[in-house]
């Protein structure tokens, strides 16, 4: 990674390096000139610890992943999460259209239904991301600050990894599945909010950002809400 592209995981200030390599394999972590703390404490941590902290929605872990590592799997992760969400929609749709006719099994081979669910999930994700970016752009314009869209979009896509939990929620179907879907939504929203807060200097606008995410998520209707309501009819 080129110099000057690093970020302090504590205060989000720019840094030229994460550590200094001395002779005999001795490394010294760089201290941030702003907060006087290590620029990135996670360079000494095991990746499993970093993953656990990211699962716990710690801003420092998100900053480490977004700015101080060369992870470029956000598009692949986005496609995989969309596939998980599309499978959830498709499976619930098939369950709502269940029939006792043995010949009805042919209906399950209609791949176009799954593709339609994938397209719908992709459209909702696009609307959600555009809405979040527009709100942030408007707020930053009012404050007279500039905004970089690429890190924000990457943060939104990477922090949506919680949608992978939709697959086991469908496989182990239970009476508490609607509650599981709601908890997964809440977890994804929390991850999105923390990732964005870690990407920009929000100041005291973190609560406003979280409220905006919840509002947008409510406006962009989720699969388990729309399909479950049609199933109960």
DRENPA-3360 file (N, C-alpha, C; in nm, 2 decimals, always signed):
BEGIN
1 = XXXXXXXX = +0.08/-0.12/+0.00/+0.00/+0.00/+0.00/+0.09/+0.12/+0.00 ~ +0.05/+0.22/-0.08/+0.14/+0.34/-0.09/+0.14/+0.42/+0.03 ~ +0.25/+0.50/+0.06/+0.25/+0.58/+0.18/+0.15/+0.69/+0.17 ~ +0.10/+0.73/+0.29/+0.00/+0.84/+0.30/-0.14/+0.79/+0.29 ~ -0.16/+0.66/+0.27/-0.30/+0.61/+0.25/-0.35/+0.54/+0.38 ~ -0.27/+0.54/+0.48/-0.31/+0.47/+0.60/-0.39/+0.56/+0.69 ~ -0.46/+0.51/+0.78/-0.55/+0.58/+0.88/-0.52/+0.53/+1.02 ~ -0.53/+0.62/+1.11/-0.52/+0.58/+1.25/-0.65/+0.52/+1.29;
9 = XXXXXXXX = -0.65/+0.41/+1.35/-0.77/+0.34/+1.38/-0.85/+0.40/+1.50 ~ -0.78/+0.49/+1.57/-0.84/+0.55/+1.69/-0.91/+0.68/+1.66 ~ -0.84/+0.77/+1.58/-0.89/+0.90/+1.55/-0.91/+0.93/+1.40 ~ -0.88/+0.83/+1.31/-0.91/+0.85/+1.17/-0.82/+0.95/+1.10 ~ -0.71/+0.99/+1.16/-0.61/+1.08/+1.10/-0.52/+1.00/+1.00 ~ -0.47/+1.08/+0.90/-0.38/+1.02/+0.80/-0.25/+0.98/+0.87 ~ -0.19/+0.87/+0.81/-0.06/+0.83/+0.86/+0.02/+0.78/+0.74 ~ +0.15/+0.81/+0.75/+0.24/+0.77/+0.64/+0.29/+0.62/+0.65;
17 = XXXXXXXX = +0.28/+0.57/+0.77/+0.33/+0.43/+0.79/+0.26/+0.37/+0.91 ~ +0.25/+0.24/+0.92/+0.20/+0.17/+1.03/+0.30/+0.13/+1.13 ~ +0.42/+0.10/+1.08/+0.53/+0.05/+1.17/+0.66/+0.08/+1.10 ~ +0.76/+0.08/+1.18/+0.90/+0.10/+1.12/+0.98/-0.03/+1.15 ~ +1.04/-0.08/+1.04/+1.11/-0.20/+1.04/+1.26/-0.18/+1.07 ~ +1.31/-0.22/+1.18/+1.45/-0.20/+1.22/+1.52/-0.33/+1.19 ~ +1.65/-0.34/+1.21/+1.73/-0.46/+1.18/+1.70/-0.57/+1.28 ~ +1.73/-0.69/+1.24/+1.71/-0.81/+1.32/+1.56/-0.84/+1.34;
25 = XXXXXXXX = +1.48/-0.79/+1.25/+1.34/-0.82/+1.25/+1.26/-0.75/+1.36 ~ +1.31/-0.64/+1.41/+1.25/-0.56/+1.52/+1.15/-0.46/+1.45 ~ +1.03/-0.46/+1.49/+0.93/-0.37/+1.44/+0.88/-0.28/+1.55 ~ +0.86/-0.15/+1.52/+0.81/-0.05/+1.61/+0.69/+0.01/+1.55 ~ +0.58/-0.01/+1.63/+0.45/+0.05/+1.58/+0.45/+0.20/+1.58 ~ +0.41/+0.26/+1.47/+0.40/+0.41/+1.46/+0.30/+0.47/+1.56 ~ +0.34/+0.58/+1.62/+0.24/+0.65/+1.71/+0.18/+0.76/+1.64 ~ +0.05/+0.77/+1.65/-0.03/+0.88/+1.58/+0.01/+1.02/+1.64;
33 = XXXXXXXX = +0.04/+1.11/+1.55/+0.07/+1.25/+1.60/-0.04/+1.32/+1.65 ~ -0.17/+1.27/+1.63/-0.28/+1.35/+1.68/-0.33/+1.29/+1.81 ~ -0.36/+1.17/+1.82/-0.41/+1.11/+1.95/-0.31/+1.05/+2.04 ~ -0.18/+1.04/+1.99/-0.07/+0.98/+2.06/-0.09/+0.83/+2.10 ~ -0.17/+0.77/+2.02/-0.19/+0.62/+2.04/-0.13/+0.55/+1.91 ~ -0.11/+0.42/+1.92/-0.06/+0.34/+1.81/-0.15/+0.36/+1.69 ~ -0.10/+0.38/+1.57/-0.18/+0.41/+1.45/-0.27/+0.29/+1.42 ~ -0.21/+0.17/+1.43/-0.29/+0.05/+1.41/-0.24/-0.06/+1.49;
41 = XXXXXXXX = -0.31/-0.09/+1.60/-0.27/-0.19/+1.70/-0.30/-0.33/+1.64 ~ -0.39/-0.34/+1.54/-0.43/-0.47/+1.48/-0.32/-0.53/+1.40 ~ -0.22/-0.46/+1.36/-0.11/-0.53/+1.28/-0.04/-0.63/+1.36 ~ -0.05/-0.63/+1.49/+0.01/-0.74/+1.58/-0.09/-0.84/+1.62 ~ -0.22/-0.83/+1.58/-0.32/-0.92/+1.62/-0.34/-1.03/+1.51 ~ -0.39/-1.14/+1.56/-0.43/-1.25/+1.47/-0.55/-1.21/+1.39 ~ -0.56/-1.25/+1.27/-0.68/-1.22/+1.19/-0.81/-1.26/+1.25 ~ -0.81/-1.37/+1.33/-0.93/-1.41/+1.40/-0.98/-1.31/+1.50;
49 = XXXXXXXX = -0.88/-1.25/+1.57/-0.92/-1.14/+1.67/-0.98/-1.02/+1.60 ~ -0.92/-0.99/+1.48/-0.97/-0.88/+1.40/-1.11/-0.91/+1.36 ~ -1.14/-1.03/+1.31/-1.27/-1.07/+1.27/-1.37/-1.06/+1.38 ~ -1.33/-1.11/+1.50/-1.42/-1.10/+1.62/-1.45/-0.96/+1.65 ~ -1.35/-0.87/+1.65/-1.38/-0.73/+1.68/-1.47/-0.66/+1.58 ~ -1.45/-0.70/+1.45/-1.54/-0.65/+1.35/-1.68/-0.70/+1.37 ~ -1.70/-0.83/+1.41/-1.83/-0.88/+1.44/-1.89/-0.81/+1.56 ~ -1.81/-0.76/+1.65/-1.86/-0.69/+1.76/-1.88/-0.54/+1.73;
57 = XXXXXXXX = -1.86/-0.51/+1.60/-1.89/-0.37/+1.54/-1.80/-0.26/+1.60 ~ -1.68/-0.30/+1.63/-1.58/-0.20/+1.68/-1.53/-0.11/+1.56 ~ -1.53/+0.02/+1.58/-1.49/+0.11/+1.47/-1.35/+0.09/+1.43 ~ -1.26/+0.06/+1.53/-1.12/+0.05/+1.51/-1.10/-0.07/+1.41 ~ -1.17/-0.18/+1.43/-1.15/-0.30/+1.35/-1.20/-0.26/+1.20 ~ -1.31/-0.19/+1.19/-1.35/-0.15/+1.05/-1.25/-0.06/+0.99 ~ -1.19/+0.03/+1.06/-1.09/+0.12/+1.00/-0.96/+0.04/+0.96 ~ -0.92/-0.06/+1.04/-0.81/-0.14/+1.00/-0.84/-0.22/+0.87;
65 = XXXXXXXX = -0.96/-0.27/+0.86/-0.99/-0.35/+0.74/-1.00/-0.26/+0.62 ~ -1.07/-0.15/+0.64/-1.10/-0.06/+0.52/-0.97/+0.02/+0.47 ~ -0.89/+0.06/+0.56/-0.78/+0.15/+0.52/-0.64/+0.09/+0.53 ~ -0.62/+0.00/+0.62/-0.48/-0.04/+0.65/-0.46/-0.18/+0.60 ~ -0.54/-0.24/+0.52/-0.52/-0.37/+0.46/-0.56/-0.36/+0.31 ~ -0.51/-0.46/+0.24/-0.54/-0.46/+0.09/-0.65/-0.56/+0.06 ~ -0.76/-0.55/+0.13/-0.87/-0.64/+0.10/-0.96/-0.57/-0.01 ~ -0.97/-0.64/-0.12/-1.06/-0.59/-0.23/-1.16/-0.70/-0.27;
73 = XXXXXXXX = -1.22/-0.75/-0.17/-1.32/-0.86/-0.20/-1.46/-0.80/-0.18 ~ -1.48/-0.67/-0.17/-1.61/-0.62/-0.13/-1.71/-0.65/-0.24 ~ -1.67/-0.65/-0.37/-1.77/-0.68/-0.48/-1.81/-0.82/-0.47 ~ -1.71/-0.91/-0.45/-1.74/-1.05/-0.44/-1.83/-1.08/-0.32 ~ -1.80/-1.02/-0.21/-1.88/-1.03/-0.09/-2.02/-0.98/-0.11 ~ -2.03/-0.87/-0.19/-2.16/-0.81/-0.22/-2.25/-0.91/-0.30 ~ -2.19/-0.97/-0.40/-2.26/-1.07/-0.49/-2.30/-1.19/-0.40 ~ -2.21/-1.24/-0.31/-2.25/-1.35/-0.23/-2.36/-1.32/-0.14;
81 = XXXXXXXX = -2.36/-1.20/-0.08/-2.47/-1.16/+0.01/-2.60/-1.15/-0.06 ~ -2.59/-1.09/-0.19/-2.71/-1.08/-0.27/-2.77/-1.22/-0.30 ~ -2.68/-1.32/-0.33/-2.72/-1.46/-0.35/-2.79/-1.51/-0.23 ~ -2.74/-1.48/-0.11/-2.80/-1.53/+0.01/-2.94/-1.47/+0.03 ~ -2.95/-1.34/+0.00/-3.08/-1.27/+0.02/-3.18/-1.32/-0.09 ~ -3.13/-1.34/-0.21/-3.22/-1.40/-0.32/-3.27/-1.54/-0.28 ~ -3.18/-1.62/-0.22/-3.22/-1.75/-0.19/-3.33/-1.75/-0.08 ~ -3.31/-1.65/+0.02/-3.41/-1.64/+0.12/-3.55/-1.60/+0.06;
89 = XXXXXXXX = -3.55/-1.51/-0.03/-3.67/-1.47/-0.10/-3.73/-1.58/-0.17 ~ -3.65/-1.65/-0.25/-3.69/-1.76/-0.33/-3.75/-1.88/-0.25 ~ -3.68/-1.91/-0.14/-3.73/-2.02/-0.06/-3.86/-1.99/+0.01 ~ -3.87/-1.86/+0.06/-4.00/-1.82/+0.12/-4.11/-1.82/+0.02 ~ -4.08/-1.78/-0.10/-4.18/-1.77/-0.21/-4.23/-1.91/-0.24 ~ -4.14/-2.01/-0.25/-4.18/-2.14/-0.28/-4.26/-2.20/-0.16 ~ -4.22/-2.17/-0.04/-4.30/-2.22/+0.07/-4.44/-2.16/+0.08 ~ -4.46/-2.04/+0.03/-4.59/-1.97/+0.03/-4.68/-2.03/-0.08;
97 = XXXXXXXX = -4.62/-2.09/-0.18/-4.69/-2.15/-0.29/-4.69/-2.30/-0.29 ~ -4.68/-2.36/-0.17/-4.67/-2.50/-0.16/-4.80/-2.57/-0.21 ~ -4.78/-2.69/-0.27/-4.90/-2.76/-0.33/-4.87/-2.91/-0.31 ~ -4.98/-2.98/-0.30/-4.98/-3.13/-0.28/-4.97/-3.21/-0.41 ~ -4.97/-3.14/-0.52/-4.97/-3.20/-0.65/-4.82/-3.24/-0.68 ~ -4.80/-3.38/-0.70/-4.66/-3.42/-0.73/-4.60/-3.35/-0.85 ~ -4.69/-3.32/-0.95/-4.63/-3.26/-1.07/-4.59/-3.12/-1.04 ~ -4.63/-3.06/-0.93/-4.59/-2.93/-0.90/-4.44/-2.91/-0.87;
105 = XXXXXXXX = -4.37/-3.02/-0.86/-4.22/-3.01/-0.83/-4.15/-2.95/-0.94 ~ -4.21/-2.95/-1.06/-4.15/-2.88/-1.18/-4.13/-2.73/-1.15 ~ -4.22/-2.68/-1.07/-4.22/-2.54/-1.04/-4.08/-2.50/-0.97 ~ -4.02/-2.59/-0.90/-3.90/-2.56/-0.83/-3.78/-2.55/-0.93 ~ -3.80/-2.59/-1.05/-3.69/-2.58/-1.15/-3.69/-2.45/-1.22 ~ -3.78/-2.36/-1.19/-3.79/-2.24/-1.26/-3.68/-2.14/-1.21 ~ -3.57/-2.14/-1.28/-3.46/-2.06/-1.23/-3.49/-1.91/-1.24 ~ -3.58/-1.88/-1.33/-3.60/-1.73/-1.35/-3.66/-1.67/-1.23;
113 = XXXXXXXX = -3.73/-1.74/-1.15/-3.78/-1.69/-1.02/-3.67/-1.65/-0.93 ~ -3.56/-1.73/-0.92/-3.45/-1.70/-0.84/-3.38/-1.58/-0.89 ~ -3.36/-1.57/-1.03/-3.30/-1.46/-1.09/-3.37/-1.33/-1.06 ~ -3.51/-1.34/-1.06/-3.59/-1.22/-1.03/-3.57/-1.17/-0.89 ~ -3.56/-1.27/-0.80/-3.53/-1.23/-0.66/-3.40/-1.17/-0.64 ~ -3.30/-1.22/-0.72/-3.16/-1.16/-0.71/-3.16/-1.02/-0.77 ~ -3.23/-1.00/-0.88/-3.24/-0.86/-0.93/-3.31/-0.77/-0.84 ~ -3.42/-0.82/-0.77/-3.49/-0.73/-0.68/-3.40/-0.70/-0.56;
121 = XXXXXXXX = -3.33/-0.80/-0.51/-3.24/-0.77/-0.39/-3.13/-0.67/-0.43 ~ -3.07/-0.69/-0.56/-2.97/-0.59/-0.60/-3.03/-0.45/-0.62 ~ -3.15/-0.44/-0.67/-3.21/-0.31/-0.68/-3.23/-0.24/-0.54 ~ -3.28/-0.32/-0.45/-3.30/-0.26/-0.31/-3.16/-0.22/-0.25 ~ -3.06/-0.30/-0.27/-2.93/-0.26/-0.22/-2.88/-0.14/-0.28 ~ -2.90/-0.12/-0.41/-2.85/+0.00/-0.49/-2.93/+0.12/-0.44 ~ -3.06/+0.11/-0.42/-3.14/+0.22/-0.36/-3.09/+0.26/-0.22 ~ -3.07/+0.16/-0.14/-3.02/+0.18/-0.01/-2.88/+0.25/+0.00;
129 = XXXXXXXX = -2.79/+0.21/-0.08/-2.66/+0.27/-0.09/-2.66/+0.41/-0.14 ~ -2.74/+0.43/-0.25/-2.75/+0.56/-0.30/-2.82/+0.66/-0.20 ~ -2.92/+0.61/-0.13/-2.98/+0.69/-0.03/-2.89/+0.73/+0.08 ~ -2.81/+0.64/+0.13/-2.71/+0.67/+0.24/-2.61/+0.77/+0.19 ~ -2.55/+0.74/+0.07/-2.45/+0.83/+0.01/-2.51/+0.97/-0.01 ~ -2.63/+0.98/-0.05/-2.69/+1.11/-0.08/-2.71/+1.19/+0.06 ~ -2.75/+1.12/+0.16/-2.77/+1.18/+0.29/-2.63/+1.23/+0.34 ~ -2.53/+1.15/+0.33/-2.40/+1.19/+0.38/-2.34/+1.30/+0.29;
137 = XXXXXXXX = -2.36/+1.30/+0.16/-2.32/+1.41/+0.08/-2.38/+1.54/+0.11 ~ -2.52/+1.53/+0.14/-2.59/+1.65/+0.17/-2.54/+1.71/+0.31 ~ -2.52/+1.62/+0.41/-2.47/+1.67/+0.54/-2.33/+1.73/+0.53 ~ -2.25/+1.66/+0.45/-2.11/+1.71/+0.44/-2.11/+1.84/+0.36 ~ -2.19/+1.86/+0.26/-2.20/+1.99/+0.19/-2.24/+2.10/+0.28 ~ -2.34/+2.07/+0.37/-2.38/+2.17/+0.46/-2.27/+2.22/+0.56 ~ -2.18/+2.12/+0.59/-2.07/+2.15/+0.67/-1.95/+2.21/+0.60 ~ -1.96/+2.21/+0.47/-1.85/+2.26/+0.39/-1.73/+2.16/+0.38;
145 = XXXXXXXX = -1.76/+2.03/+0.39/-1.65/+1.93/+0.39/-1.67/+1.84/+0.26 ~ -1.55/+1.79/+0.22/-1.55/+1.70/+0.10/-1.58/+1.56/+0.15 ~ -1.63/+1.48/+0.05/-1.67/+1.34/+0.08/-1.62/+1.25/-0.03 ~ -1.55/+1.14/+0.01/-1.50/+1.04/-0.09/-1.60/+0.92/-0.09 ~ -1.65/+0.90/-0.21/-1.76/+0.80/-0.22/-1.71/+0.66/-0.22 ~ -1.59/+0.64/-0.28/-1.53/+0.50/-0.29/-1.51/+0.43/-0.16 ~ -1.45/+0.50/-0.06/-1.43/+0.43/+0.07/-1.57/+0.40/+0.14 ~ -1.66/+0.50/+0.12/-1.80/+0.48/+0.18/-1.87/+0.36/+0.12;
153 = XXXXXXXX = -1.86/+0.35/-0.01/-1.93/+0.24/-0.08/-1.87/+0.11/-0.04 ~ -1.74/+0.10/-0.03/-1.67/-0.02/+0.01/-1.70/-0.05/+0.16 ~ -1.72/+0.05/+0.24/-1.76/+0.02/+0.38/-1.90/-0.03/+0.39 ~ -1.99/+0.02/+0.31/-2.13/-0.03/+0.31/-2.13/-0.18/+0.26 ~ -2.06/-0.21/+0.16/-2.06/-0.35/+0.10/-2.00/-0.45/+0.20 ~ -1.88/-0.41/+0.25/-1.81/-0.50/+0.34/-1.89/-0.52/+0.47 ~ -1.95/-0.42/+0.52/-2.02/-0.43/+0.65/-2.16/-0.50/+0.64 ~ -2.19/-0.54/+0.52/-2.32/-0.61/+0.50/-2.30/-0.76/+0.50;
161 = XXXXXXXX = -2.19/-0.81/+0.56/-2.15/-0.95/+0.56/-2.25/-1.03/+0.65 ~ -2.32/-0.96/+0.73/-2.42/-1.03/+0.82/-2.53/-1.09/+0.75 ~ -2.55/-1.06/+0.62/-2.66/-1.12/+0.54/-2.63/-1.27/+0.51 ~ -2.50/-1.31/+0.53/-2.47/-1.45/+0.51/-2.55/-1.53/+0.61 ~ -2.58/-1.47/+0.73/-2.66/-1.55/+0.83/-2.80/-1.58/+0.79 ~ -2.84/-1.53/+0.67/-2.98/-1.56/+0.62/-2.98/-1.71/+0.58 ~ -2.87/-1.76/+0.53/-2.87/-1.90/+0.49/-2.90/-2.00/+0.60 ~ -2.82/-2.00/+0.71/-2.86/-2.09/+0.82/-3.00/-2.06/+0.88;
169 = XXXXXXXX = -3.04/-1.94/+0.88/-3.18/-1.91/+0.93/-3.28/-1.98/+0.85 ~ -3.26/-1.99/+0.71/-3.35/-2.06/+0.63/-3.34/-2.21/+0.64 ~ -3.22/-2.26/+0.65/-3.19/-2.41/+0.66/-3.25/-2.46/+0.79 ~ -3.23/-2.40/+0.90/-3.28/-2.44/+1.03/-3.41/-2.36/+1.06 ~ -3.51/-2.39/+0.97/-3.63/-2.31/+0.98/-3.70/-2.35/+1.12 ~ -3.75/-2.24/+1.18/-3.81/-2.26/+1.31/-3.92/-2.16/+1.33 ~ -3.99/-2.17/+1.44/-4.10/-2.08/+1.47/-4.04/-1.94/+1.50 ~ -3.91/-1.93/+1.54/-3.85/-1.81/+1.57/-3.78/-1.74/+1.45;
177 = XXXXXXXX = -3.80/-1.80/+1.33/-3.73/-1.74/+1.21/-3.76/-1.59/+1.19 ~ -3.88/-1.54/+1.21/-3.91/-1.40/+1.19/-3.82/-1.32/+1.29 ~ -3.81/-1.36/+1.41/-3.72/-1.29/+1.51/-3.58/-1.30/+1.46 ~ -3.53/-1.41/+1.41/-3.39/-1.42/+1.36/-3.37/-1.32/+1.25 ~ -3.47/-1.31/+1.15/-3.45/-1.22/+1.04/-3.44/-1.07/+1.09 ~ -3.52/-1.04/+1.19/-3.52/-0.90/+1.25/-3.39/-0.88/+1.32 ~ -3.33/-0.98/+1.39/-3.20/-0.96/+1.45/-3.09/-0.94/+1.35 ~ -3.10/-1.02/+1.24/-3.00/-1.01/+1.13/-3.01/-0.87/+1.07;
185 = XXXXXXXX = -3.13/-0.82/+1.05/-3.14/-0.68/+0.99/-3.08/-0.58/+1.09 ~ -3.10/-0.60/+1.22/-3.05/-0.50/+1.32/-2.89/-0.51/+1.32 ~ -2.84/-0.63/+1.31/-2.70/-0.65/+1.31/-2.63/-0.59/+1.18 ~ -2.69/-0.61/+1.07/-2.64/-0.55/+0.94/-2.65/-0.40/+0.95 ~ -2.76/-0.34/+1.00/-2.77/-0.20/+1.01/-2.66/-0.14/+1.11 ~ -2.64/-0.21/+1.22/-2.54/-0.17/+1.31/-2.40/-0.17/+1.25 ~ -2.37/-0.28/+1.18/-2.24/-0.29/+1.11/-2.22/-0.17/+1.00 ~ -2.33/-0.15/+0.93/-2.33/-0.04/+0.83/-2.30/+0.10/+0.89;
193 = XXXXXXXX = -2.37/+0.12/+1.01/-2.35/+0.25/+1.08/-2.21/+0.26/+1.13 ~ -2.15/+0.16/+1.19/-2.02/+0.16/+1.25/-1.91/+0.18/+1.14 ~ -1.93/+0.11/+1.03/-1.84/+0.11/+0.92/-1.83/+0.25/+0.86 ~ -1.95/+0.32/+0.84/-1.95/+0.45/+0.79/-1.89/+0.55/+0.88 ~ -1.92/+0.54/+1.01/-1.87/+0.62/+1.11/-1.71/+0.61/+1.12 ~ -1.67/+0.49/+1.09/-1.52/+0.47/+1.08/-1.46/+0.52/+0.96 ~ -1.54/+0.55/+0.85/-1.49/+0.59/+0.72/-1.48/+0.74/+0.72 ~ -1.56/+0.81/+0.79/-1.56/+0.96/+0.78/-1.56/+1.01/+0.92;
201 = XXXXXXXX = -1.53/+1.14/+0.93/-1.53/+1.21/+1.06/-1.67/+1.26/+1.08 ~ -1.75/+1.19/+1.15/-1.89/+1.23/+1.17/-1.91/+1.32/+1.29 ~ -1.82/+1.33/+1.38/-1.84/+1.42/+1.49/-1.95/+1.36/+1.58 ~ -2.05/+1.45/+1.61/-2.16/+1.41/+1.69/-2.28/+1.37/+1.61 ~ -2.26/+1.35/+1.48/-2.37/+1.31/+1.39/-2.39/+1.16/+1.38 ~ -2.33/+1.08/+1.46/-2.34/+0.94/+1.46/-2.48/+0.89/+1.48 ~ -2.55/+0.96/+1.58/-2.69/+0.92/+1.61/-2.78/+0.96/+1.49 ~ -2.76/+1.07/+1.42/-2.83/+1.11/+1.30/-2.81/+1.01/+1.19;
209 = XXXXXXXX = -2.69/+0.96/+1.17/-2.65/+0.87/+1.07/-2.73/+0.73/+1.10 ~ -2.72/+0.69/+1.22/-2.79/+0.56/+1.26/-2.94/+0.57/+1.23 ~ -3.00/+0.69/+1.27/-3.14/+0.71/+1.24/-3.17/+0.71/+1.09 ~ -3.08/+0.77/+1.02/-3.10/+0.77/+0.87/-3.10/+0.63/+0.81 ~ -3.01/+0.55/+0.86/-2.99/+0.41/+0.81/-3.12/+0.33/+0.84 ~ -3.17/+0.35/+0.97/-3.29/+0.27/+1.00/-3.41/+0.32/+0.92 ~ -3.42/+0.45/+0.89/-3.53/+0.50/+0.81/-3.52/+0.45/+0.67 ~ -3.40/+0.45/+0.61/-3.38/+0.40/+0.47/-3.41/+0.25/+0.47;
217 = XXXXXXXX = -3.37/+0.18/+0.57/-3.39/+0.03/+0.57/-3.54/+0.00/+0.58 ~ -3.61/+0.09/+0.65/-3.76/+0.07/+0.66/-3.83/+0.11/+0.53 ~ -3.78/+0.21/+0.46/-3.84/+0.25/+0.33/-3.81/+0.14/+0.22 ~ -3.69/+0.09/+0.22/-3.65/-0.02/+0.13/-3.70/-0.15/+0.19 ~ -3.81/-0.20/+0.15/-3.87/-0.31/+0.21/-3.79/-0.44/+0.20 ~ -3.78/-0.51/+0.31/-3.70/-0.63/+0.32/-3.78/-0.75/+0.28 ~ -3.71/-0.86/+0.24/-3.78/-0.98/+0.19/-3.86/-1.05/+0.29 ~ -3.81/-1.06/+0.41/-3.88/-1.14/+0.51/-4.01/-1.07/+0.55;
225 = XXXXXXXX = -4.01/-0.94/+0.54/-4.13/-0.86/+0.58/-4.24/-0.88/+0.47 ~ -4.20/-0.86/+0.35/-4.30/-0.86/+0.24/-4.35/-1.00/+0.21 ~ -4.26/-1.10/+0.21/-4.30/-1.24/+0.17/-4.37/-1.30/+0.29 ~ -4.33/-1.28/+0.41/-4.40/-1.34/+0.53/-4.54/-1.29/+0.54 ~ -4.56/-1.16/+0.51/-4.69/-1.11/+0.52/-4.79/-1.17/+0.42 ~ -4.73/-1.20/+0.30/-4.81/-1.27/+0.20/-4.83/-1.41/+0.23 ~ -4.74/-1.47/+0.30/-4.76/-1.61/+0.34/-4.87/-1.63/+0.44 ~ -4.88/-1.53/+0.53/-4.98/-1.54/+0.64/-5.12/-1.52/+0.59;
233 = X = -5.14/-1.46/+0.47/-5.27/-1.43/+0.42/-5.34/-1.56/+0.39;
% end
